[in-house]
Amino acid sequence: MDCFPENILIEILSYLSIRELLRSARVCKRWRQLVKDQRLWRNVDLSTWKGMTSRVLWVLLRQYLGRGLRYLRLRGLLLSARAGAFLSEPWLQTLSSKCPRLCRLTLLHTDLRGLRSCSLLPHTLQVLELRSCEVPPGFFTQNPPGSPELDGPKPAASKIHSKPPKSPSFSGISIETLVLDNVPSFTNQHLQSLSSWARLSRLELRELIRVTAAGLRACAPPGPQALARLRHLEMDTGNRQQMAALGLGEGWAGLEGLGLGGREVSPGLLCLSRLPDLRWLRLRNCRLTEMMVLRSCRTLKELHRLEFWQVEFVTEGRGGGEAEGGGEKEEGEREREEPSENDPVPNLRRSLGTLLPKCSLLFTQCKVTENTD
């Protein structure tokens, strides 16, 4: 192995898992130095590590994680018999100082109720994903409840140090993309607190049972708690009221990307006519008819991309769903067009091409069923 250049050895080691890397570090001093190379620690996925503890996290942070870290994925202890605190404030502070280039963090099954606020997370984060996690009240506020700006029992000190408490540690949240997937404790108050995030431009909400239609409606601009800077919104829910809330009021001004999914996606399609700035639309994990798609998209003249992911298209035996698309081909020519994996509904593609000439279409894992009723 001594005859191999360092770059080749680093390339070979990059195919190993984190646990295998740690075992390799015990071989010899040279291998230990190679394993510590930051090129091997850019994207760290610890979600498959069974038996992960806070002690192991401290060892990784002190010995291996450093300036090269860009993406970190962790699995907590919510589903473990050892359920309890997993991430501590000292560990997060050390992570912020040792990994100044960390820009994406994904947490799975993690109990965050021991943290005061998401402001304790590294301030270099641009993407935060919370999947099946638990969060405390006020977690998404700009300042944690225990910060000097909110705890004011020291009047004398607050006069003398009126400016220093406004330190950059709680000056703002730089997260641009927030993904919330099956977070049971996420409520309307959490959603409304996101209005103070100056850089939040993309929000993905999936299966949030405690978010009501009124909470969604309050976040749509204009309004004091509106997410005015939001440019991309994705919703995946089986709640009909949540989906219908998108079509109330004045729509969502400035929204350029929209993703809708779940059993009750049809009410959300009613809002499309009120989104004049929409450029990108994705429909996923739902049942649709050709007529439904054509009616909802006919006013989106500026739409550039339309995606269908795992959509079940329900066709009528009589072909009634083609009347509105504007396709003028003969019936015999229509029957000759065979559906394919990339084009499961040729009639819909042809009709959308007439309605939206600027729009590109993408079908992924879609299927077609015939309504025999």
PELIN-V429741 format. One record per helix or strand. SS is the DSSP state (hx for helix, st for strand). FROM is the first residue (numbers start at 1). TO is the last residue. If there is no record, write none. Layout:
ss;from;to
SS;FROM;TO
SS;FROM;TO
//
This chain:
ss;from;to
hx;6;13
hx;18;24
hx;29;35
hx;38;41
st;43;45
hx;54;63
st;71;75
hx;89;98
st;104;108
st;111;111
hx;118;120
st;127;131
st;134;134
hx;155;160
hx;168;170
st;177;181
hx;188;196
st;202;206
hx;213;219
st;232;236
hx;240;245
st;257;261
hx;266;269
hx;272;274
st;280;284
st;287;289
hx;290;297
st;305;309
st;312;316
hx;320;322
hx;331;336
hx;346;355
st;360;364
st;367;371
//
